[in-house]
Amino acid sequence: MTDEERMAEGLLYDPINEDLAKEQLACQELLHDFNLLRPSQFREQQNMMSKMFAECGENVFIQRPLYANWGGRHVHLGSCIYMNFNMTLVDDGHIYIGDWTKFGPNVTIVTAGHPVLPELRKGAGSVLQYNKDVHIGSCVWVGAGVVILPGVTIGDNAVIGAGSVVTRDIPPNVVAYGDPCRVIREIGERDTEFCFRDERIDWDEITAKYGVEKRRMD
């Protein structure tokens, strides 16, 4: 198998293979140009994102700078996604992100790993790595400074607390945080009453202004 094939299969491969390095450099050049666009160049940003990413839905907004090993080449974005400053995508493997998902500043999503055995991490022709895809569902909220590691899946509607290190899958509809990240509780009835600590949601104003109605949690 070629290094390109081994990379696609999630097997150990040489990431500094000449052909791979040339392709990656072209992706990095495009990302560099994206980060240099002025804030007012919104249309140019949208056009460039359609070239950078494997998939990019509508209403995707990225606060730059954005960092990505492959410039977003292996990133699949739904619609209505928000990424705050200093988003880092180690996208040697594929990253899938669903609609309405939001990221705080300084979030890192990692797909690449290196073997523990030192002989596979040194010497000519032995700087090997592997990639495991990351899947993040729809309407997920990822807080500031979160690190998501290779192979992780985060379910729809989950909330990942700031500073968490996500090493294992997180199910849908839960609040999870910590290092390592763990499920703390399910999203429930109290969340329909309070937004921040003991601060109640002003549902009358929210419904009138934004059209969102309160519902009971089953």
N, C-alpha and C positions, 0 to 999 in steps of 0.2 A: 504493500500500500504506500502511496505517496504521503508526504507530510500534510498536504491539503486534505486528503481523504481521512487520514488519522485525526486531524483537527476536527473535521466534521462529525466523526464518529465518537468524539469524546475520549479518544485514546491518547496515550503519551505521544508527543510529537516535538519536533524542533521548531520553536517559534521564530527563530532567526534564519530559517530557510530563505534563500535569496528571492524566490518568487513570492513567497508570503510577505517578506519585508517590503518588496516593491509595491505590492498591492496596498499594504497597510500605510505606507508613506503617502500614497495618493489620498487615502481617507483622512489622514492627519492634515494634509494641506487644505482640504475642504473645511475641516473643523476650524483650522486657524483663521480662514477667511470669515467663517460664521461668527467667531468670537470678536472680530474686528468691526463688524457692522455697527452703525450708530443705533441708539435706541429708537430713533424715529423711522428707521428703515424697516418697518414692520413687514411690508410686502416682500422685500428681499429676504428677510429672515424666513418667512413661510416658504418661499420658493427654494431656498437652500436646504431647509429641513426635508423637503420632499426628495431631494437628491441624497442627503446624508444618511437617512434612516432606511432600514429594510421596509418598514411600513410607517406611515404617519397620518393619523386621522385629522379631523378638523379641530380648530380652536385649541391647538397645543401651544403653550407659552413657556418659554425657557428663559430664566434670568441668567445671563451670562456673567462670568465664564462657565462654560461647560467643558468637562474633561472626559475623553473617551479613548481607549486604546485603539479602537478601530474607527474612530470618528462617528460612531453610531451605525456603522454598516450592519451590525447584527442585532439592532434594537428594533422592536416591533411596538409601535405606540398606537393606542386607541385614540379616541377623541376626548376633548375637554380635559387634557392633562396639564398640570402645572408643576414645574420644577424650579425651585428656588436656587440662589447663588451657589456656585461651587459643587454642582452635581458631578459626581465621578462615576462613570460607567466603564467598568473593566469588561468590555464587550467582545472578548476573544470568542466566547460562546454567545449564545442567543439570550436576549433579555426580552420578555413579553410583559407588557404593562397594559392593563385594561382601562376602559373609559372612566373618566371622572376621578382618577387617582391623583393625589397631590403629595409633593415631597417638600419638606422643610430644607433649610440651607445645610450644606456640608454632608449630604447623604452620599454613601458609597455603595454601589452594587457590584459585586465581584462574581465573575464566572470562572476565572482562571485559578488554578492551583498548581503546586509543584510537589513532587514526591518527597516523602520523608527521608528516604534512603539518600545519603549524601553523594554517593557515586553518580547518581542520576541528576545532580544539580551542579556539577563542576566538570571542567575539561572540555576540550574541543569535541563538538558533536554530541555532548551529553547535557546541554542546558535544556532539559526537557520540561514540558508542562502538559496539563490536561485541562479541559474546559467542561463545565457542567452548567446547563441552562438554568436560568432563574425565571420563575413565573410569578407575577404579581397581579392580583385580580382587579376587579372594577370597584371604584369608590373606596379605595384603600387610602388611609391617611398615614404617612410615614413622617415622624417627627424629626427635628433637627439632629444632625450628627449620628444618624443610624447607619450601621454597617450590615449589609445583607450578603451572606456568604454563598459560595457555589452550590447549586443544586436545590436551593430553597424554593418552596412554593408558599405564597401568602394568599389566603382566601379572600373572597369578596367582602367588602365593608369592614375589614379588620382595621384597627388602630394600633400602630406601633409607636410606643413612647420614645421620646427623645433620648439619644445616647445608647440605645439598645444595640446589641450584637446578635443578629438573627442567624443561628447556626442550624436550626431545624424548621420543618414546616410549621406554619401557623394556620389554624382553621379559620373559616369565615365567621364574621359577626362576633368578634371578641376584641377585648382590649388586652394587649400584651406588651410587656417591657422587661428590661433587665439585661444583664450580661452573665450568662447567656439569656436571650429573650425567652420568656415563658408566658403562658396564658394566665392572666390575673383574674379575669371575669368575662362573662358574656355581656354583650350590649343588651340592655334591658329597659324596663319601665322607667327607672330613675333618669335615664338619658333623655326621655321625652319631657322631663321637667326642668332639668338643670343643664346649663351649657358649660360653666366653669365653676368648679367647687360648689358653693351653695348659691350661686347666682342663677335665678330662675329665667327661663326662656320667656320672652314677652310675646306669646303666641298670637294675641290679637293683632299686634303691629306686624309681626312676621307674616301672618296670613294675608293681611290687607296689602302690605307692601310688596311681598315676594311671591305670594300665591302658594306657599307651602303650608299644608294643614297638619295639625297634630294628629297622631294616630296612636292607638294602643299597641303595645308589643305583645304578640301572642306567644 
